[in-house]
Amino acid sequence: MGGCLSDVRGGQEAVGGNKTDPTTTTDMGSSGGGGGTTHNDAVDFFFRSHGCHGLFSQLELSLSATGLRDLDVFSKSDPMAVVYAKKIDGKLEEIGRTEVIMNSLDPVWIRKVSIVYQFEIVQPLVFRVYDIDTKYLNFSVKTLKLDEQDFLGEASCALSEIVTKHNKSLALKLIERNGQGGMRHQGTLTVHAEETVASRQAVEMIFRCSKLDNKDLFSKSDPFLRISRIVEGGTIPVYKTEVVKNNLNPTWKPVCLSAQQFGSKASLLLDTPLVIECFDFNNSGSHELIGKIQKSVADLEKLHLEKVGENFRIPTSSTRKNHMKVMLKGQLFVDRFSEKTRYSFLDYISSGFELNFMVAVDFTASNGNPHLPTSLHYIDPSGRLNAYQQAIFEVGEVVQFYDSDKRFPAWGFGGRPINGVVSHCFNLNGSPSEFEVEGVNGIMSAYSSALHNVVLAGPTLFGKVIDRASQIASQSLHNQTKYFVLLIITDGVLTDLQESIDALVRASDLPLSILIVGVGGADFTQMEILDADKGKRLESSTGRIATRDIVQFVPMREVQGGQISIVQSLLEELPGQFLTYMRSRDIKPLFVNEAQTSA
């Protein structure tokens, strides 16, 4: 649903490489609904450590489409693909989404979808393609509500139908059912499967170009690079850089390619060919080819060492297949080349790194009288958990296993302890000095007790508890094996939004992630601002930009009754935030068995 006046920032961002790498390295112990489709790194590690090998293969699915239906008047559709596993009861379990390709009826998506192939069972898959509304183009794809997008078509097959093809590619007809029970063909979807390479090897490069051909009439080209790997039957795109606007001599942000992306299965096999194409970005989606180069990773390293450029080539009208003409101007340079070891989340956890859990509970009056069933704090005599208890229990049950002493700091905010004043960070257990409790049951008990000893008040302020968690995290900087996770559960609108942003920006330098659960029916727009999932990092009142995104926000109402649990939604980004911190400071696992690589 793109428009001629659409915001194109989302289409100009980089896709692939280290942007998606952290979140695909592991699963926090959840199998995504029990459908048998999501690889569980922890379970895999358990079996391998006992000398067993799972009866599965980890695959990556690459998707492309041709001849999609155009639903737009002044432009072309902005398609995104969603992949589902069809469970035994017929329900669909979402296992992945691609990025959005702007203004294209023949998209080639770069973001891959991971899936576990199991020989012994039939694994039905459903693929759906949507045209994303213009106003959502700068949103994270995971936050898009599919019922607000236009449906372009659906295809289905068994995973075994793909992997048994000679080139592991299968073309499927996209179908849309009409109101009379009939079906209309809406283009073709091609799915390519590749086994995931089990390697920690990666290379980081900085690409620069000089004297590019100008494709624009009233300004200069807006170049970006697309990197593809040659496979049997064609190429698979693995990375797209950001767009550098109005520049014929661009330098792009560092590109990090994993062994899976450049196709190497061993540290010395760097001769797999890559195709690097340079395009001039156009809002219409018809990006114009400036030139292309075919080089292996080893060739790119040689360019760096020799400090020379490589001329782009462009296709000619020659009858000879793949004939290319060397351009007299327009060169690609590799300003930086370094080989890196990309350790997984499990590499750190299995070598002694810990996640230290903390929790903060909202005691503001907007929650309602705890003695009434209408209150969000009401303790049901039947034992049914309220939203606060549910969030504490579900998140704590997972994270506690990554914390050796299982002693958790627990606070309340926005309430007035008996014989005290309103506090925005008080000890949940009522102790004047001791803020830690024993285990998840200790948090649950302290919370229930606090409801009898704390008067609900207000307003809703996050700054104090964020600063308290930051203080604890900063005191442990000397111990690089500790990483802290603060769970904030709240029902209301923040009174100190800017102060909270300032606290989060300061905390972004620390080994700390913050999970926020919104309970009740309030407007949580401010929480989404803190989450920064639209790609824009938080900025403090002094103009300082957050080092990294450390917040994950989930409204309880959006996951209740759905196919994904609150804990899955909350912990989705945590491994990636953990890895970003460790890698930015070059902190390595204490020990790693190099023979046991993680996919």
C-alpha positions in Angstrom: 0.0 0.0 0.0 2.8 2.4 -0.8 2.1 5.9 -2.0 3.9 8.4 -4.0 4.4 10.5 -0.9 5.5 7.6 1.4 8.3 7.9 3.9 11.1 5.8 2.4 13.4 5.6 5.4 12.5 1.9 6.1 13.4 1.0 2.5 16.8 2.7 2.8 18.0 0.8 5.8 20.4 -2.1 5.8 19.1 -5.6 5.9 21.0 -8.8 6.9 24.3 -9.5 8.6 24.9 -8.4 12.1 21.5 -6.6 12.2 19.7 -9.9 12.4 22.5 -12.1 13.6 22.1 -11.8 17.4 18.4 -12.7 17.4 18.9 -15.8 15.3 21.7 -17.3 17.4 19.6 -19.0 20.0 16.3 -19.5 21.6 15.8 -18.8 25.3 14.4 -22.2 26.0 11.0 -21.9 24.3 10.1 -23.9 21.3 7.7 -21.3 19.9 4.5 -23.0 20.8 5.5 -26.7 20.6 5.1 -27.0 16.9 8.5 -28.6 16.5 9.6 -25.9 14.0 11.9 -23.6 16.0 15.4 -24.8 16.9 16.1 -24.9 20.6 19.8 -24.2 21.1 19.7 -25.2 24.8 18.1 -28.6 24.1 20.5 -29.1 21.3 23.4 -28.4 23.6 22.1 -30.8 26.2 21.9 -33.7 23.7 25.3 -32.9 22.2 27.0 -32.7 25.6 25.7 -36.2 26.3 27.0 -37.5 23.0 23.7 -37.6 21.2 22.8 -35.9 17.9 19.3 -34.6 17.3 17.3 -36.0 14.4 17.0 -32.7 12.8 18.7 -30.2 10.5 18.6 -26.4 11.0 17.5 -24.7 7.7 17.2 -21.2 6.4 14.4 -20.4 4.0 15.0 -17.7 1.4 11.9 -16.2 -0.3 11.2 -14.3 -3.5 8.1 -13.7 -5.6 7.1 -12.6 -9.1 4.0 -11.2 -10.6 2.3 -10.0 -7.4 -1.0 -8.2 -7.6 -0.7 -4.4 -7.5 -3.1 -2.9 -5.0 -1.8 0.7 -5.2 -2.9 3.6 -7.4 0.2 5.8 -7.7 2.9 3.2 -6.9 3.4 -0.5 -6.5 2.7 -2.8 -3.6 5.1 -3.0 -0.6 5.2 -6.7 0.1 6.2 -8.7 3.1 6.1 -12.5 3.5 5.1 -14.4 6.6 5.8 -18.1 7.1 3.7 -20.4 9.3 3.9 -24.0 10.4 0.6 -25.8 10.3 0.1 -27.8 13.5 -1.8 -31.1 13.8 -4.9 -29.3 15.0 -4.9 -27.2 11.9 -3.8 -24.0 13.7 -1.1 -21.8 12.2 2.0 -21.0 14.2 4.0 -18.0 12.9 7.7 -18.8 12.6 9.1 -15.8 10.7 8.7 -12.7 8.7 10.8 -11.1 5.9 11.5 -7.4 5.7 9.3 -5.1 3.6 10.3 -4.5 0.0 9.1 -1.1 -1.2 7.2 -0.6 -4.5 7.9 -4.1 -6.0 5.8 -6.7 -7.6 8.8 -9.0 -8.0 10.4 -8.8 -4.5 13.6 -10.7 -3.5 13.6 -10.7 0.3 17.0 -10.8 2.1 15.9 -11.7 5.7 15.8 -15.4 6.1 13.4 -17.6 8.1 14.9 -20.3 10.3 13.2 -23.7 10.6 14.1 -27.1 11.9 13.7 -29.9 9.3 12.7 -33.3 10.8 12.9 -36.2 8.5 10.5 -38.4 10.5 7.4 -36.1 10.4 5.4 -34.2 7.8 5.9 -30.4 8.3 3.2 -28.5 6.5 4.1 -24.8 5.8 1.9 -21.9 4.8 3.3 -18.8 3.2 1.3 -15.5 3.1 2.2 -12.3 1.4 0.9 -8.9 2.5 1.0 -5.4 1.1 2.2 -3.2 4.0 0.4 0.1 4.5 2.6 3.2 3.9 2.2 4.5 7.4 3.8 1.3 8.8 6.9 1.2 6.6 9.2 2.5 9.3 7.9 0.1 12.0 9.7 -3.1 13.0 8.0 -5.9 11.0 7.4 -7.9 14.2 5.1 -5.2 15.5 2.9 -5.1 12.3 -0.7 -6.3 12.8 -1.5 -8.4 9.8 -5.2 -7.7 9.9 -4.4 -4.0 9.1 -2.5 -4.9 5.9 -3.8 -6.0 2.5 -3.6 -9.7 1.7 -1.8 -10.5 -1.6 -2.0 -14.3 -1.6 -1.2 -17.6 0.1 0.7 -20.8 -0.8 1.4 -24.0 1.0 3.6 -27.1 0.8 5.4 -29.6 3.0 9.0 -28.7 4.0 10.1 -32.1 2.5 8.8 -30.9 -0.9 11.4 -28.2 -0.8 14.4 -30.1 0.5 13.9 -33.0 -2.0 14.2 -30.7 -5.0 17.6 -31.0 -6.8 18.4 -27.3 -6.1 16.3 -27.1 -2.9 14.1 -24.5 -4.6 10.3 -24.8 -5.0 8.0 -22.5 -7.0 4.5 -22.2 -5.6 1.4 -20.4 -7.0 0.0 -17.7 -4.7 -3.7 -18.1 -4.3 -6.4 -15.8 -3.0 -9.9 -17.2 -2.3 -12.8 -15.1 -3.3 -16.2 -14.9 -1.6 -17.8 -17.5 -3.9 -15.3 -20.2 -2.8 -13.2 -19.9 -6.0 -9.5 -19.2 -6.2 -7.5 -16.6 -8.1 -3.8 -16.9 -8.9 -1.9 -13.9 -7.6 1.7 -14.6 -8.7 4.4 -17.0 -7.8 6.4 -17.5 -4.6 9.8 -19.3 -4.7 11.2 -20.9 -1.6 14.9 -21.9 -1.4 16.2 -24.0 1.6 19.8 -24.2 2.8 21.2 -26.1 5.7 22.6 -23.7 8.4 26.4 -23.7 8.5 27.6 -24.5 12.1 30.4 -22.1 12.4 31.4 -19.0 14.5 33.4 -17.5 11.7 32.5 -14.1 10.3 34.2 -11.3 8.4 33.6 -7.6 8.9 34.3 -5.2 6.0 33.9 -1.5 5.2 33.1 -0.9 1.6 33.7 2.4 -0.2 33.1 3.4 -3.8 34.6 6.1 -6.0 33.5 7.9 -9.1 30.2 6.1 -9.5 28.1 6.8 -12.5 25.4 9.4 -11.9 22.0 8.0 -12.7 20.0 11.1 -11.6 19.1 14.2 -13.5 18.9 16.9 -10.9 21.0 15.4 -8.2 23.5 12.6 -7.6 22.9 8.9 -7.3 21.7 7.4 -4.0 23.8 4.2 -4.0 23.5 1.1 -2.0 25.1 -2.4 -2.3 23.4 -5.7 -2.5 25.5 -8.8 -1.7 24.4 -12.2 -3.0 25.9 -15.7 -2.8 26.0 -17.9 -5.9 24.1 -21.1 -5.4 23.0 -23.8 -7.9 20.4 -22.3 -10.2 21.1 -18.6 -9.4 22.0 -16.3 -6.5 20.6 -15.7 -3.0 20.8 -12.2 -1.6 22.3 -12.1 1.9 22.9 -8.5 2.7 21.8 -5.0 1.6 23.6 -1.9 2.9 21.9 1.3 3.9 21.4 3.9 1.2 23.9 6.8 1.1 22.0 9.7 -0.4 23.3 12.1 -3.1 26.8 10.7 -3.1 29.0 9.3 -5.9 31.9 8.5 -3.5 30.0 6.7 -0.7 31.3 4.8 2.3 28.9 2.4 4.0 28.6 1.3 7.6 30.6 -1.9 8.4 29.2 -5.1 6.8 29.4 -8.2 8.9 28.9 -11.5 7.1 28.7 -14.8 8.9 30.0 -18.1 7.4 26.4 -19.0 6.7 26.1 -15.9 4.5 29.3 -16.2 2.5 29.0 -19.9 2.2 32.1 -21.1 4.0 32.1 -24.3 5.9 35.6 -24.0 7.2 37.9 -21.1 8.2 40.1 -21.6 5.1 37.4 -22.0 2.5 36.9 -18.3 1.6 36.7 -18.8 -2.2 32.9 -19.0 -2.5 31.9 -16.4 -5.1 29.8 -13.4 -4.0 28.0 -11.0 -6.3 28.2 -7.4 -5.2 25.8 -5.1 -7.0 25.7 -1.3 -6.7 22.3 0.3 -7.3 20.9 3.8 -7.4 18.0 3.9 -5.0 14.7 5.1 -6.4 11.5 5.7 -4.3 9.5 3.9 -7.1 11.3 0.6 -6.3 12.9 0.5 -9.8 16.4 0.7 -8.5 18.9 1.3 -11.4 22.0 -0.9 -11.6 25.2 1.1 -11.5 27.5 -2.0 -11.8 28.3 -5.3 -10.4 31.4 -7.3 -9.3 31.9 -11.0 -8.6 34.5 -11.7 -5.9 35.1 -14.3 -3.2 35.8 -13.2 0.4 39.4 -14.1 -0.2 39.4 -11.7 -3.2 37.9 -9.0 -1.1 40.6 -9.4 1.5 43.2 -9.1 -1.2 41.7 -5.8 -2.4 42.0 -4.6 1.2 45.6 -5.7 1.6 46.8 -4.3 -1.7 44.7 -1.1 -1.2 43.4 -1.2 -4.7 39.9 -0.8 -6.2 38.0 -3.1 -8.5 36.1 -1.7 -11.5 32.4 -2.4 -11.7 31.0 -4.2 -14.7 27.6 -3.8 -16.4 25.8 -6.3 -18.5 26.0 -5.8 -22.3 23.6 -6.7 -25.1 26.1 -9.4 -26.3 24.7 -12.8 -27.2 27.3 -14.4 -25.1 25.9 -15.6 -21.8 26.9 -13.5 -18.7 29.0 -11.2 -20.9 29.9 -8.1 -18.9 31.5 -4.8 -19.9 34.2 -3.2 -17.7 33.3 0.3 -16.7 36.0 3.0 -17.1 35.0 4.6 -13.9 33.3 3.5 -10.7 35.4 1.3 -8.4 34.8 -0.7 -5.2 37.3 -0.5 -2.3 37.5 -2.5 0.9 38.8 -0.1 3.5 38.6 -2.6 6.3 38.7 -6.4 6.4 38.8 -8.4 9.6 37.9 -12.0 10.5 35.9 -12.3 13.6 34.7 -15.1 15.9 31.0 -14.6 16.5 30.1 -16.4 19.7 26.5 -17.3 20.3 24.4 -16.6 23.4 24.8 -20.2 24.4 28.6 -20.0 24.2 28.5 -17.4 26.9 25.8 -19.0 29.1 27.4 -22.4 29.0 30.8 -21.0 30.0 29.5 -19.4 33.2 27.9 -16.1 32.2 24.7 -15.2 34.2 21.5 -13.3 33.8 20.7 -11.6 37.1 16.9 -11.0 37.4 15.3 -7.9 39.0 11.7 -6.8 39.2 9.8 -3.6 39.8 6.0 -3.5 40.4 3.6 -0.5 39.8 1.7 0.4 43.0 -0.1 3.5 41.6 -3.8 4.1 42.4 -4.9 3.7 38.8 -4.6 -0.1 39.3 -7.8 0.0 41.5 -8.5 -1.1 45.0 -6.7 -4.4 45.5 -9.6 -5.7 47.6 -12.0 -5.5 44.6 -12.1 -8.0 41.8 -12.0 -5.2 39.3 -8.5 -4.2 40.4 -5.4 -5.3 38.5 -3.8 -6.1 41.8 -6.7 -8.3 43.0 -5.6 -11.6 44.5 -8.1 -14.3 43.4 -8.8 -16.7 46.3 -9.2 -19.5 43.7 -5.5 -19.2 42.9 -5.9 -17.7 39.5 -2.9 -15.3 38.9 -3.5 -11.7 38.1 -1.5 -10.0 35.4 1.3 -8.9 37.7 1.7 -12.4 39.2 1.5 -13.9 35.7 4.4 -11.7 34.4 6.5 -12.2 37.5 6.0 -16.0 37.5 6.4 -16.6 33.7 9.5 -14.4 33.2 11.1 -15.4 36.5 10.6 -19.1 35.8 12.8 -18.8 32.6 15.4 -16.3 33.8 16.0 -17.9 37.2 17.9 -20.8 35.7 20.5 -18.4 34.4 21.1 -16.9 37.9 23.3 -19.0 40.2 22.3 -17.7 43.6 18.6 -17.0 42.7 18.5 -14.0 44.9 16.5 -11.3 43.1 16.2 -7.6 43.9 12.5 -6.6 44.0 11.0 -3.1 44.3 7.8 -1.3 44.1 7.1 2.2 42.9 4.3 4.7 43.0 3.0 3.6 46.4 3.2 4.7 50.0 4.5 2.1 52.5 2.6 2.2 55.8 4.0 4.9 58.1 6.0 6.3 55.2 5.8 8.7 52.2 5.1 8.0 48.6 8.2 6.3 47.1 9.2 5.6 43.5 11.6 2.8 44.5 10.9 0.9 47.8 11.9 -2.6 48.8 9.1 -5.0 47.9 9.7 -7.1 51.0 9.2 -4.2 53.3 12.7 -4.3 54.7 14.4 -0.9 55.2 17.7 -2.3 54.0 17.5 -5.7 52.3 16.1 -5.5 48.8 16.7 -9.1 47.6 14.3 -12.0 48.0 14.8 -15.8 47.6 13.7 -17.2 44.2 10.6 -16.5 42.2 8.4 -17.7 45.0 10.1 -15.0 47.2 9.0 -12.3 44.7 5.5 -13.6 44.6 5.3 -13.7 48.4 6.8 -10.2 48.8 4.3 -8.8 46.2 1.3 -10.4 47.9 2.4 -9.1 51.3 3.1 -5.6 49.9 -0.5 -5.3 48.8 -1.5 -5.3 52.5 1.2 -2.9 53.6 1.4 -0.4 50.8 -1.2 2.3 50.0 -1.6 2.8 46.2 -0.7 6.3 45.2 1.2 7.9 42.3 2.3 9.2 39.9 3.9 6.7 37.6 7.7 7.3 37.5 10.3 4.9 36.1 13.4 7.0 36.5 14.2 5.9 40.1 13.9 2.1 39.6 15.9 2.3 36.3 18.7 4.3 38.1 18.6 1.8 41.0 19.0 -1.2 38.6 21.7 0.8 36.7 23.6 1.3 40.0 23.7 -2.4 40.7 24.8 -3.2 37.2 27.5 -0.6 37.3 28.8 -2.0 40.6 29.4 -5.4 38.8 31.3 -4.0 35.8 34.5 -5.6 37.2 32.8 -9.0 36.8 32.2 -9.3 33.1 30.2 -12.6 33.5 27.2 -10.8 35.0 24.4 -9.3 32.9 21.2 -7.8 34.5 17.6 -8.0 33.5 15.0 -5.7 35.0 11.3 -6.5 34.6 9.0 -3.5 35.1 5.3 -4.2 35.3 3.0 -1.2 35.0 -0.6 -0.2 34.2 -0.2 3.5 33.4 1.0 6.4 31.5 4.4 7.8 32.5 4.7 11.1 34.2 8.4 11.3 33.8 8.8 10.2 30.1 11.9 12.4 29.5 13.5 11.5 32.8 13.0 7.8 32.0 14.5 8.3 28.6 17.5 10.0 30.2 17.9 7.1 32.6 17.7 4.6 29.8 20.3 6.4 27.7 22.7 6.3 30.7 21.9 2.6 31.2 22.6 1.7 27.6 26.3 1.6 28.4 25.8 -1.0 31.1 25.2 -4.8 31.1 21.5 -4.3 31.5 18.3 -5.0 29.6 14.8 -3.8 30.7 11.6 -5.7 30.0 8.4 -3.8 30.4 5.0 -5.4 30.7 1.9 -3.2 30.3 -1.2 -4.5 32.1 -4.7 -3.2 31.8 -6.3 -1.1 29.0 -4.2 2.1 29.2 -2.7 3.9 26.2 0.8 2.5 26.1 2.2 4.8 23.3 4.9 6.1 25.6 6.1 2.6 26.3 6.5 2.0 22.6 8.6 5.1 22.5 10.9 3.6 25.1 11.1 0.4 23.2 12.6 2.2 20.2 11.6 -0.6 17.8 11.1 1.8 14.9 14.9 2.0 14.4 15.5 5.4 16.1 17.5 5.2 19.2 16.5 7.1 22.3 17.9 10.6 22.7 18.5 12.2 26.2 17.5 15.8 27.1 21.2 16.7 26.6 21.3 15.3 23.1 23.1 12.1 23.9 22.1 9.1 21.8 21.6 5.7 23.4 24.5 3.3 22.8 22.1 0.5 22.0 18.4 -0.5 22.4 18.0 -2.1 25.9 14.1 -2.1 26.2 11.5 -4.6 25.2 7.9 -3.6 25.8 4.9 -6.0 25.5 1.3 -5.1 26.4 -0.3 -8.1 28.2 -3.6 -7.6 26.3 -1.9 -8.3 23.0 -0.6 -11.7 24.0 -3.4 -13.1 26.1 -5.2 -15.7 24.2 -2.7 -15.6 21.3 -0.3 -18.2 20.0 2.7 -16.6 21.7 3.2 -16.3 25.4 4.1 -13.2 27.4 7.5 -14.7 28.2 8.3 -15.4 24.5 7.4 -11.9 23.5 9.4 -10.3 26.3 12.5 -12.4 25.9 12.6 -12.3 22.1 15.2 -9.5 21.9 17.2 -10.4 25.1 19.8 -12.7 23.6 20.5 -10.1 20.9 20.8 -7.2 23.4 23.2 -9.4 25.5 25.3 -10.2 22.5 25.5 -6.6 21.3 26.8 -5.6 24.7 29.4 -8.4 24.9 30.6 -7.9 21.3 30.9 -4.2 21.6 33.3 -4.6 24.5 35.1 -7.6 23.0 34.1 -9.8 26.0 34.6 -13.4 25.1 33.2 -16.6 26.7 35.4 -18.0 29.5 36.0 -21.2 27.5 34.5 -22.6 24.3 34.8 -26.1 22.9 35.5 -25.1 19.3 34.5 -28.6 18.2 30.9 -27.8 19.4 29.8 -24.9 17.2 26.4 -23.3 17.5 24.4 -22.7 14.4 
